[in-house]
Amino acid sequence: MSFFEKLKKSLQGVRKKWSGGLSGIFSGGAIDEGFWERLEEVLISGDVGVTLSLRLIDELKKEARARGAKTPEELFSFFADILAARLSAVPLMGQAVTPDKSTLTIVILVGVNGSGKTTTAGKLASQWTKEGLRVVFAAADTFRAAAIDQLKVWGERSGVRVIAQQQGSDAAAVAFDALSAAKSNRANVLLVDTAGRLHSKHNLMEELGKIYRVLEKERGDAPLETLLVLDAVMGQNGLAQAQTFDKIMPLSGVVLSKYDNTAKGGILLAIAEELKMPVRYVGLGEGEDDLRPFDVHEFITALLEGEKDVGRA
């Protein structure tokens, strides 16, 4: 099964909740006030959020007038075009992290407990080692011994060195040691796996900020990427997570993990619109190849395919 086929399958639940409702709204009837109210309800239920839902509807109304649309059917492809345009307008949307073989790139993965950070680190390391890059892991999740062990399993699987200390050690010190090791070994990538923490816990977030400050100070010319691994089922709470983590360290993008049939597609739009933050990767499963750069066209086609003609999306 191709990644695109997996994506379509994983979005079945989203289509039933969101596009299924849209399909009914855009099928027959008139473009009247009831039509717009039903559209607003479906968008909000898909976790697009009230503010963005109203913006999308206002834009669709303008498109309807500009193109002289007479029926809801005509508006469906316009809607797909609007979604694609808004996602594509965010810088770095869908752009993978591309380490340079001539230098070191640092990638910090952050997120709440259970979001999939360690698994994402393992998948990225596997992909990069297959490209001939030298990768070092920093086991900076020192709160859970299981996280260190899990990272070591990925390291053995991919041939990646893991820099770790005992459970309860200073996570920033682990990150510092790992950076020193990566530099001395002329590694191409330092992947920093951090402890999951509730974004509402101020003291734990400060510890995360310390990791970032240490790496920022010591990195020299090494590019530094900070990726938020976000569990796709979180819905609007994911937006709050992104906002809070971005205050601790400037996030360079989102990895949307666990995009299974319980996910709500609208949160992706909300993150792009409200935070201007790009979704860089989408994860669909536990396999090494189940993490791919996010693709706007692929996403919208998989989300809406089979319901209507999605137009240029």
Secondary structure as a PSIPRED ss2 file (coil, helix, strand):
# PSIPRED VFORMAT (PSIPRED V4.0)

   1 M C   1.000  0.000  0.000
   2 S C   1.000  0.000  0.000
   3 F H   0.000  1.000  0.000
   4 F H   0.000  1.000  0.000
   5 E H   0.000  1.000  0.000
   6 K H   0.000  1.000  0.000
   7 L H   0.000  1.000  0.000
   8 K H   0.000  1.000  0.000
   9 K H   0.000  1.000  0.000
  10 S H   0.000  1.000  0.000
  11 L C   1.000  0.000  0.000
  12 Q H   0.000  1.000  0.000
  13 G H   0.000  1.000  0.000
  14 V H   0.000  1.000  0.000
  15 R H   0.000  1.000  0.000
  16 K H   0.000  1.000  0.000
  17 K H   0.000  1.000  0.000
  18 W H   0.000  1.000  0.000
  19 S H   0.000  1.000  0.000
  20 G H   0.000  1.000  0.000
  21 G H   0.000  1.000  0.000
  22 L H   0.000  1.000  0.000
  23 S H   0.000  1.000  0.000
  24 G H   0.000  1.000  0.000
  25 I H   0.000  1.000  0.000
  26 F C   1.000  0.000  0.000
  27 S C   1.000  0.000  0.000
  28 G C   1.000  0.000  0.000
  29 G C   1.000  0.000  0.000
  30 A C   1.000  0.000  0.000
  31 I C   1.000  0.000  0.000
  32 D C   1.000  0.000  0.000
  33 E H   0.000  1.000  0.000
  34 G H   0.000  1.000  0.000
  35 F H   0.000  1.000  0.000
  36 W H   0.000  1.000  0.000
  37 E H   0.000  1.000  0.000
  38 R H   0.000  1.000  0.000
  39 L H   0.000  1.000  0.000
  40 E H   0.000  1.000  0.000
  41 E H   0.000  1.000  0.000
  42 V H   0.000  1.000  0.000
  43 L H   0.000  1.000  0.000
  44 I H   0.000  1.000  0.000
  45 S H   0.000  1.000  0.000
  46 G C   1.000  0.000  0.000
  47 D C   1.000  0.000  0.000
  48 V C   1.000  0.000  0.000
  49 G C   1.000  0.000  0.000
  50 V H   0.000  1.000  0.000
  51 T H   0.000  1.000  0.000
  52 L H   0.000  1.000  0.000
  53 S H   0.000  1.000  0.000
  54 L H   0.000  1.000  0.000
  55 R H   0.000  1.000  0.000
  56 L H   0.000  1.000  0.000
  57 I H   0.000  1.000  0.000
  58 D H   0.000  1.000  0.000
  59 E H   0.000  1.000  0.000
  60 L H   0.000  1.000  0.000
  61 K H   0.000  1.000  0.000
  62 K H   0.000  1.000  0.000
  63 E H   0.000  1.000  0.000
  64 A H   0.000  1.000  0.000
  65 R H   0.000  1.000  0.000
  66 A H   0.000  1.000  0.000
  67 R H   0.000  1.000  0.000
  68 G C   1.000  0.000  0.000
  69 A C   1.000  0.000  0.000
  70 K C   1.000  0.000  0.000
  71 T C   1.000  0.000  0.000
  72 P H   0.000  1.000  0.000
  73 E H   0.000  1.000  0.000
  74 E H   0.000  1.000  0.000
  75 L H   0.000  1.000  0.000
  76 F H   0.000  1.000  0.000
  77 S H   0.000  1.000  0.000
  78 F H   0.000  1.000  0.000
  79 F H   0.000  1.000  0.000
  80 A H   0.000  1.000  0.000
  81 D H   0.000  1.000  0.000
  82 I H   0.000  1.000  0.000
  83 L H   0.000  1.000  0.000
  84 A H   0.000  1.000  0.000
  85 A H   0.000  1.000  0.000
  86 R H   0.000  1.000  0.000
  87 L H   0.000  1.000  0.000
  88 S H   0.000  1.000  0.000
  89 A C   1.000  0.000  0.000
  90 V C   1.000  0.000  0.000
  91 P C   1.000  0.000  0.000
  92 L C   1.000  0.000  0.000
  93 M C   1.000  0.000  0.000
  94 G C   1.000  0.000  0.000
  95 Q C   1.000  0.000  0.000
  96 A C   1.000  0.000  0.000
  97 V C   1.000  0.000  0.000
  98 T C   1.000  0.000  0.000
  99 P C   1.000  0.000  0.000
 100 D C   1.000  0.000  0.000
 101 K C   1.000  0.000  0.000
 102 S C   1.000  0.000  0.000
 103 T C   1.000  0.000  0.000
 104 L C   1.000  0.000  0.000
 105 T E   0.000  0.000  1.000
 106 I E   0.000  0.000  1.000
 107 V E   0.000  0.000  1.000
 108 I E   0.000  0.000  1.000
 109 L E   0.000  0.000  1.000
 110 V E   0.000  0.000  1.000
 111 G C   1.000  0.000  0.000
 112 V C   1.000  0.000  0.000
 113 N C   1.000  0.000  0.000
 114 G C   1.000  0.000  0.000
 115 S C   1.000  0.000  0.000
 116 G C   1.000  0.000  0.000
 117 K H   0.000  1.000  0.000
 118 T H   0.000  1.000  0.000
 119 T H   0.000  1.000  0.000
 120 T H   0.000  1.000  0.000
 121 A H   0.000  1.000  0.000
 122 G H   0.000  1.000  0.000
 123 K H   0.000  1.000  0.000
 124 L H   0.000  1.000  0.000
 125 A H   0.000  1.000  0.000
 126 S H   0.000  1.000  0.000
 127 Q H   0.000  1.000  0.000
 128 W H   0.000  1.000  0.000
 129 T H   0.000  1.000  0.000
 130 K H   0.000  1.000  0.000
 131 E C   1.000  0.000  0.000
 132 G C   1.000  0.000  0.000
 133 L C   1.000  0.000  0.000
 134 R C   1.000  0.000  0.000
 135 V E   0.000  0.000  1.000
 136 V E   0.000  0.000  1.000
 137 F E   0.000  0.000  1.000
 138 A E   0.000  0.000  1.000
 139 A E   0.000  0.000  1.000
 140 A E   0.000  0.000  1.000
 141 D C   1.000  0.000  0.000
 142 T C   1.000  0.000  0.000
 143 F C   1.000  0.000  0.000
 144 R C   1.000  0.000  0.000
 145 A H   0.000  1.000  0.000
 146 A H   0.000  1.000  0.000
 147 A H   0.000  1.000  0.000
 148 I H   0.000  1.000  0.000
 149 D H   0.000  1.000  0.000
 150 Q H   0.000  1.000  0.000
 151 L H   0.000  1.000  0.000
 152 K H   0.000  1.000  0.000
 153 V H   0.000  1.000  0.000
 154 W H   0.000  1.000  0.000
 155 G H   0.000  1.000  0.000
 156 E H   0.000  1.000  0.000
 157 R H   0.000  1.000  0.000
 158 S H   0.000  1.000  0.000
 159 G C   1.000  0.000  0.000
 160 V C   1.000  0.000  0.000
 161 R E   0.000  0.000  1.000
 162 V E   0.000  0.000  1.000
 163 I E   0.000  0.000  1.000
 164 A C   1.000  0.000  0.000
 165 Q C   1.000  0.000  0.000
 166 Q C   1.000  0.000  0.000
 167 Q C   1.000  0.000  0.000
 168 G C   1.000  0.000  0.000
 169 S C   1.000  0.000  0.000
 170 D C   1.000  0.000  0.000
 171 A H   0.000  1.000  0.000
 172 A H   0.000  1.000  0.000
 173 A H   0.000  1.000  0.000
 174 V H   0.000  1.000  0.000
 175 A H   0.000  1.000  0.000
 176 F H   0.000  1.000  0.000
 177 D H   0.000  1.000  0.000
 178 A H   0.000  1.000  0.000
 179 L H   0.000  1.000  0.000
 180 S H   0.000  1.000  0.000
 181 A H   0.000  1.000  0.000
 182 A H   0.000  1.000  0.000
 183 K H   0.000  1.000  0.000
 184 S H   0.000  1.000  0.000
 185 N C   1.000  0.000  0.000
 186 R C   1.000  0.000  0.000
 187 A C   1.000  0.000  0.000
 188 N C   1.000  0.000  0.000
 189 V E   0.000  0.000  1.000
 190 L E   0.000  0.000  1.000
 191 L E   0.000  0.000  1.000
 192 V E   0.000  0.000  1.000
 193 D E   0.000  0.000  1.000
 194 T E   0.000  0.000  1.000
 195 A C   1.000  0.000  0.000
 196 G C   1.000  0.000  0.000
 197 R C   1.000  0.000  0.000
 198 L C   1.000  0.000  0.000
 199 H C   1.000  0.000  0.000
 200 S C   1.000  0.000  0.000
 201 K C   1.000  0.000  0.000
 202 H H   0.000  1.000  0.000
 203 N H   0.000  1.000  0.000
 204 L H   0.000  1.000  0.000
 205 M H   0.000  1.000  0.000
 206 E H   0.000  1.000  0.000
 207 E H   0.000  1.000  0.000
 208 L H   0.000  1.000  0.000
 209 G H   0.000  1.000  0.000
 210 K H   0.000  1.000  0.000
 211 I H   0.000  1.000  0.000
 212 Y H   0.000  1.000  0.000
 213 R H   0.000  1.000  0.000
 214 V H   0.000  1.000  0.000
 215 L H   0.000  1.000  0.000
 216 E H   0.000  1.000  0.000
 217 K H   0.000  1.000  0.000
 218 E H   0.000  1.000  0.000
 219 R C   1.000  0.000  0.000
 220 G C   1.000  0.000  0.000
 221 D C   1.000  0.000  0.000
 222 A C   1.000  0.000  0.000
 223 P C   1.000  0.000  0.000
 224 L E   0.000  0.000  1.000
 225 E E   0.000  0.000  1.000
 226 T E   0.000  0.000  1.000
 227 L E   0.000  0.000  1.000
 228 L E   0.000  0.000  1.000
 229 V E   0.000  0.000  1.000
 230 L E   0.000  0.000  1.000
 231 D E   0.000  0.000  1.000
 232 A H   0.000  1.000  0.000
 233 V H   0.000  1.000  0.000
 234 M H   0.000  1.000  0.000
 235 G C   1.000  0.000  0.000
 236 Q H   0.000  1.000  0.000
 237 N H   0.000  1.000  0.000
 238 G H   0.000  1.000  0.000
 239 L H   0.000  1.000  0.000
 240 A H   0.000  1.000  0.000
 241 Q H   0.000  1.000  0.000
 242 A H   0.000  1.000  0.000
 243 Q H   0.000  1.000  0.000
 244 T H   0.000  1.000  0.000
 245 F H   0.000  1.000  0.000
 246 D H   0.000  1.000  0.000
 247 K H   0.000  1.000  0.000
 248 I H   0.000  1.000  0.000
 249 M C   1.000  0.000  0.000
 250 P C   1.000  0.000  0.000
 251 L C   1.000  0.000  0.000
 252 S C   1.000  0.000  0.000
 253 G E   0.000  0.000  1.000
 254 V E   0.000  0.000  1.000
 255 V E   0.000  0.000  1.000
 256 L E   0.000  0.000  1.000
 257 S E   0.000  0.000  1.000
 258 K C   1.000  0.000  0.000
 259 Y C   1.000  0.000  0.000
 260 D C   1.000  0.000  0.000
 261 N C   1.000  0.000  0.000
 262 T C   1.000  0.000  0.000
 263 A C   1.000  0.000  0.000
 264 K C   1.000  0.000  0.000
 265 G C   1.000  0.000  0.000
 266 G H   0.000  1.000  0.000
 267 I H   0.000  1.000  0.000
 268 L H   0.000  1.000  0.000
 269 L H   0.000  1.000  0.000
 270 A H   0.000  1.000  0.000
 271 I H   0.000  1.000  0.000
 272 A H   0.000  1.000  0.000
 273 E H   0.000  1.000  0.000
 274 E H   0.000  1.000  0.000
 275 L H   0.000  1.000  0.000
 276 K C   1.000  0.000  0.000
 277 M C   1.000  0.000  0.000
 278 P C   1.000  0.000  0.000
 279 V E   0.000  0.000  1.000
 280 R E   0.000  0.000  1.000
 281 Y E   0.000  0.000  1.000
 282 V E   0.000  0.000  1.000
 283 G E   0.000  0.000  1.000
 284 L C   1.000  0.000  0.000
 285 G C   1.000  0.000  0.000
 286 E C   1.000  0.000  0.000
 287 G C   1.000  0.000  0.000
 288 E C   1.000  0.000  0.000
 289 D C   1.000  0.000  0.000
 290 D C   1.000  0.000  0.000
 291 L E   0.000  0.000  1.000
 292 R E   0.000  0.000  1.000
 293 P E   0.000  0.000  1.000
 294 F C   1.000  0.000  0.000
 295 D C   1.000  0.000  0.000
 296 V H   0.000  1.000  0.000
 297 H H   0.000  1.000  0.000
 298 E H   0.000  1.000  0.000
 299 F H   0.000  1.000  0.000
 300 I H   0.000  1.000  0.000
 301 T H   0.000  1.000  0.000
 302 A H   0.000  1.000  0.000
 303 L H   0.000  1.000  0.000
 304 L H   0.000  1.000  0.000
 305 E C   1.000  0.000  0.000
 306 G C   1.000  0.000  0.000
 307 E C   1.000  0.000  0.000
 308 K C   1.000  0.000  0.000
 309 D C   1.000  0.000  0.000
 310 V C   1.000  0.000  0.000
 311 G C   1.000  0.000  0.000
 312 R C   1.000  0.000  0.000
 313 A C   1.000  0.000  0.000
